[in-house]
Amino acid sequence: MNFNQRRALLGQEFVKWYQAKPTAYAQAPGRVDLMGSHTDYNLGFVLTQAIDRNIWIAARPRDDGIMRVRSLDIDGCGEFDLKQIEYNRKLPWTNYVGGVAAILKEGGYNPIGFDGLVHSTVPIGSGLSSSAALEVSSAILFDTFGKLNLDWVEMAKICKRAENDFVGMNCGILDQYTSVMGEAGCILLLDCRTITHQAIPIASGLQVMICDTRAKRELTGSEYPERRAQCEEGVRILAGFYPEIRSLRDATLEQLQSRKSDLEPVVFKRCKFIIEENQRVLDISKALAAGNHAKVGDLALESFVGARDLYEIVSSEMIAMKDAIMDSPGAFGVRGAGAGFGGCMVAFVKDDEIDNFADSVQQKYSELTGIDPDIYPVQAAPGAGLLSFSIPHS
């Protein structure tokens, strides 16, 4: 489906559901982290890329303080009264939209209600951050209709708080920041402490491939909060010996090793992974810019092993996908995308082997698991914004 076809479909379906034409179309991309699993909430570094799969919302403002949202991908209509925004237990996905409105209100903004219709090309529950894309595209509409003049970084922070405080997922800033700040043709080296980034071009010869295991993840209420708590426990103990440590970003392997006996074994493992992963982010950013593909592959596989053995976020399907990828033509390396526990893998592949690679992984993974995966290349895409906006004549 091309741009015009997608817009036409959304427009037609919007009229069907809301008996009026939309006046704005907002988009926000998904993202893939090329290195940096769970380093964001440890205030470290992440190498991230906005991808050319995104969420669109067609919308029309309302003047009665009501917000309604539907999706072409999921049945049901979520409705929120902006005077008293309450969590929607029947349609949990709509809370990513309602949560943005709630946080805006808490911040002293005056969000305007709207009717919205969502369409996504970001696979849901795959680790490519469809939730952040939904939050950010919603924030674009609230900003536009309410003339809020949000700063881009502030928008990312608001969307993060919506996921933390309203939805209940205690994530870091990675997903929302990437969706807002993505740059075409570049990857972003994100500093999660300063919430700034450096844009880095990727040298020629390498293609980023998404390899979806089709093993769905459900992070809220899962082991994700436990991992974060274990990292925080490690920081608390280490800071007692090294006051300069405020997050695992500040800790060295030598400091961690010297206090190993003071840490629970599982806490030690979690901290070791984060400290090593943080350094891998810096190392792989240099390797990608220099075109050192062998180094990229080595670092990616080190990340996968650490995620499997130290952070323990690797599912059986992810292991099968790793084996299929590394047994296929053109593969330099592979690691998990997102928070783990299933979802997508990211492979680094020779750019002249894309088709052979995809065919091989498809066959090998299916043979190993009985599941048909989804294998496709992604390009670095621009961040969120309006596709069009107009005020109807009264």
PyMOL commands that set and color helices and strands:
alter all, ss='L'
color gray80, all
select helices_A, chain A and resi 3-18+92-106+130-146+152-167+174-181+224-241+248-250+253-258+260-262+265-290+293-309+316-326+354-369
alter helices_A, ss='H'
color red, helices_A
select strands_A, chain A and resi 24-35+45-61+66-71+77-81+114-120+186-191+196-201+206-212+331-336+344-350+374-377+385-389
alter strands_A, ss='S'
color yellow, strands_A
deselect
rebuild
show_as cartoon
